[in-house]
Amino acid sequence: MKMKLNALRVNAGLTQSDVATELGISKNTLIKWESYKSFPSVIQIMKMCDLYGCKVDDIFLPDVLAKSE
């Protein structure tokens, strides 16, 4: 999940500071999520999906399954 969160953020053209501000969290919290040291809540995951323009499956499923629709 850590690489996907980072990649989805970068692909959306957002910085860690941008995302932290939009989600109302600290930049350090986002860094922990992206480095697999802690996990976002379901609500935060949904907010990230809205922000990144992706589905929850894009975060959790392997690329092959996520894109097989």
C-alpha positions as CSV (number, residue, x, y, z in Angstrom):
1,M,0.0,0.0,0.0
2,K,2.8,2.4,0.7
3,M,4.1,2.6,-2.8
4,K,0.6,3.0,-4.1
5,L,-0.3,5.9,-1.8
6,N,2.9,7.7,-2.9
7,A,2.4,6.9,-6.6
8,L,-1.3,7.9,-6.5
9,R,-0.4,11.2,-4.9
10,V,2.4,12.0,-7.3
11,N,0.2,11.0,-10.3
12,A,-2.4,13.4,-9.1
13,G,0.2,16.2,-9.1
14,L,0.0,16.8,-5.4
15,T,2.7,17.3,-2.8
16,Q,2.6,15.8,0.7
17,S,1.8,19.3,2.0
18,D,-1.1,19.6,-0.4
19,V,-2.7,16.3,0.7
20,A,-2.1,16.9,4.4
21,T,-3.9,20.3,4.1
22,E,-6.8,18.8,2.2
23,L,-7.2,15.9,4.6
24,G,-6.7,18.1,7.7
25,I,-3.8,16.0,8.9
26,S,-0.1,16.7,9.6
27,K,2.5,16.1,6.9
28,N,4.2,13.7,9.3
29,T,1.0,11.6,9.4
30,L,0.9,11.3,5.6
31,I,4.6,10.4,5.6
32,K,3.9,7.6,8.1
33,W,1.1,6.3,5.9
34,E,3.3,6.4,2.8
35,S,6.2,4.7,4.6
36,Y,3.9,1.9,6.0
37,K,4.5,3.0,9.6
38,S,0.8,3.6,10.3
39,F,-2.5,3.3,8.4
40,P,-5.2,5.8,7.4
41,S,-8.7,5.2,8.6
42,V,-11.4,4.1,6.2
43,I,-12.7,7.7,6.1
44,Q,-9.3,9.1,5.3
45,I,-8.9,6.4,2.5
46,M,-12.2,7.5,1.0
47,K,-11.1,11.2,1.1
48,M,-7.8,10.3,-0.5
49,C,-9.6,8.4,-3.3
50,D,-11.7,11.5,-4.0
51,L,-8.6,13.7,-4.0
52,Y,-6.5,11.3,-6.1
53,G,-9.4,10.4,-8.5
54,C,-9.1,6.7,-7.8
55,K,-11.0,3.8,-6.4
56,V,-10.3,2.0,-3.1
57,D,-9.4,-1.1,-5.2
58,D,-6.6,0.9,-6.7
59,I,-5.0,1.2,-3.3
60,F,-5.4,-2.3,-2.0
61,L,-5.6,-4.6,-5.0
62,P,-2.6,-5.6,-7.1
63,D,-2.4,-3.6,-10.3
64,V,-3.4,-6.6,-12.5
65,L,-6.7,-7.1,-10.6
66,A,-7.4,-3.4,-10.1
67,K,-7.2,-2.7,-13.8
68,S,-9.0,-5.9,-15.0
69,E,-12.5,-4.4,-15.1
